[in-house]
Structures are given as structure tokens and as C-alpha cells.
Amino acid sequence: MKISDYEFWFVVGSQFLYGAETLRQVEKNSRILVDELNACGKLPCKVVYKDIVKTADGATGIVNEANFSEDCAGIITFCHTFSPSKMWINALSLLQKPWLHFHTQFNLTIPNDEIDMDYMNLHQSAHGDREHGFIGARMRKPRKIVVGYWKKPEVQEKIGKWMKSAAAADFSRNLKVMRFGDNMREVAVTEGDKVEVQMKLGWQVNTWPVGALVEEMDLVTEAETDAKMDEYRSLYDFATDDMETVRYQAKEEIAIRKMLDREGCKAFSNTFQDLYGMKQLPGIATQNLMRQGYGYGGEGDWKVAALTAVMKFMGERSAFMEDYTYDLENGLSLGAHMLEVCPSLSDGKPRIEVHPLGIGDREPPARLVFEGRAGKGVVASLVDMGGRLRLIVQDIECIKPTQTMPNLPVARVMWRPEPDLETGAECWILAGGAHHTVLSYDCDAEMLRDFARIMDIEFVHIDKDTKPETLEKELFFSDIAWKLKG
Ligand code: MN
């Protein structure tokens, strides 16, 4: 499913106490609110007005229906009037979909001349939503709280971003990852508990032999390869005459894509240590697959492969990345990979180049080379802490690389991490963040925090205000809390 295929159910809290006329007005106002949200252009998914909850059975009925609906990616609740929360307990204990508590009010201001007790009883989310908030807190139910007037663009944008996180939760729970070979020998951070990951995030991570990929490559026709080469010509500049090398990459891409699609996989990993029967490490093959939304992780890093797919689902310009080397004088990190940087990060038209690869003992592979664009973004890393997963997100400011680097044969992005390189790297290392990350211009920390909350994994954010001494304490307490939580 695409993100726009999902819908969110709008459920309004009330009760019978105020009489039929009030309930009619609640429904009328709520339908107007939903219609305008759908027309505002800030939401990636449709909002469906569902019903007014007036009884416990009514709440439970809606939640049961939502749990079984494939299209429904979450519910949005709003208490237009007071809605006693004991009648929500059974429903909320059954709720399996993401929940947004929208604390808004139909009217922006208080009408000085008209206001009377009828008005007060109708427009009382100020305390109705507090009752609703209490039961969420009392039941320890994870929920997103958005506060503000529903016509304000910044409020609508907040809802829109949460929708992406909530839809990504469903994408995540259906995600399959294809591993070609194991992960790179002796590396710790690319390891992880696949059973734990599947329980928490839904990822089905399994392996396929590289030999099967080589057999698939042998079946790729010249016509298929010609078409792929035409696609490369339309998207990229050729800075090589070595067409045979590029054609080999085209065959790799076609074969990998066929295997991924046959198995329903949206992410894959491979490793330069296991290329048995292959002449080149996939370079442009992998890069062009990432452009089409597939997640990828190098050195067998299936966690980052899957996270790349999830973040690409939330925001297209998201890509597998690796902190490579520093400019310590200017506080900058240069990110790249040995080949596999997604062209969605590119500032201009990527070039296809062929260069030898110092690692992996194969023929020189064709790859896309480019500079990343400037702009605000994040880097995100998912690590296995033993018994739980931790998602670490750092705010970054990407800049145009300060030098041209004519001898660097890979795509590169340069950024300044928050709060600065030294403090940011200290915090990152303190939290155990990996060298492999997903860099995104389209996902922000709030979206990833929402995703982590929905999936029930630990979230660590390094931003402009983060201090190592505070973070150290936070991590210490978090460790104890997660162990108690079990
Ligand atoms: Mn790597």
C-alpha cells in the first residue's frame, strides 16, 4: 500500500447527558472539521468521520472494527463535549492501531455576547479532553497528542506527519528483508536479534544464497538490459565509456529486483565478503533500486536496510549513509559509502563512473557519484541493546561540500551535526549509535519519535540542546526502565 491508500478514523467523544440537539451539533461540527482537514492539503491520508462515542459498547465496536480494517492506519479522537472515560477503558485496552488524541476546539475564540451554559456544554474539550487524557495516561497507552486550533496549518502539518509515522508502522509490520549472505565478519553493530526485531517491528528477515542471484542474472535478457541502460541514460550522466561494466550492473539490478519482488521484499542487504560468482559489487544497481524506494544496508546490515525502507516510505529523500571522515577544523562529518549512496540525496544529476574498489577483490564496479544537497535533516540509527531496540536520531544541517574532492570516487554528503561535531559525536557514541545510519531530508525527529512510540522501542534524540551529562543520566535511567518493562 502507498501512504495515500491509508485512512484514519475520526472518533468523537461525547455522551447522552446533554440531549439530542447537542449531539446533532457535535456531529455537524465534527463533519465540518473532518471535511476541512481533508481539503487542507497538508495530510497525506484521508480522514474518515466515524461516529460519536456515547457508550462503552459504542467505543468498543469502533475499536474492534478499526483493529480489523486493513485500510485504517490509526484513530484520531477528540472530545467535543465531556465523555466519561470509564466507558472508553474496554475499547482502549483492545486498541491495536496507533492513536492520536487531537485536543482542539470547534471555535477559535469565546463568543462574548452569545456564551451561555448551552455553549459551554457543547464546546468543552478543555475539560473533556483532560478526562480523555487521564485515561490514556492511567492505562499507559501510547498516544500522540496534538494540541491547537484545527484550521491552523502548523496543527494540520503535525497531524500529517504523525499520519506518515502511523502508516509507516503498518508498512513496517509487513516488511520483508532479503539478505544476500551474512553480515561482515566480526562486526558487532550490524548484528541483532531477528526474533526480537520481528516481534517489535514486524520485519521478516531471511537469507537467500548469492548463487541464486547469480543464476537469476544469467537469465536476464539483452533486451531487458538495453531497457535498463536507457533508464540510466535518462536519469544520469555517463562519465565512462566502459559500457560492459555498466551493463553488468544493469543485469544485477534487474536480477535483484526480480528476486525482491517475487518474495515481496522491500529491502535487502549484501556484503562484499560474499560475492561468490559475481564480477562486481552492486553499485549503481543498488543505488538505482534505492531510488525506487527499496531499502538497502551494506556489509549485511539488515537493520539499516529495513530502516531505510521504512524511512523512505515516510519521506522519499532518505538513504543508507555512513559517517566516514571528519573535517575537525570546521566541525563537519563527511558521509558516504564504498558505493551505495541513494541518488535521492543528490544536488544535481549523478554521474556514472567506473573505478577500482580497494575492498572485496572484484572487478571495478560502476557507481553513481554526486554531491548531496544542502538542507536540514536527520541521521537515524537502530541498535540492538540486548533485550530491546534503541532508535537514535540526531538533527543535522547538510551543507554543500566545502571542497570538490576530485579523487573521491563515491557520492558524498557533508553535514554539521547538532549541537556541534564534538558534542554531537560524544552523545552519539555514548548512546551506542552505529556508523551506518539512514540520512533523511524528509523525516524529522518528531516523526521518528512517533514511530518509536507506536512500535514500543526506545528513542534517543540528539538535538541542539543535548548535553552529554544529561544524556548519560537519561540513558542510565532508560536502561533500568526498559529492563523493568521487560
Ligand atoms: Mn558500511
Residues whose N, C-alpha, C, O or C-beta is under 5 A from the ligand:
A	BS01	MN	G298 E299 E322
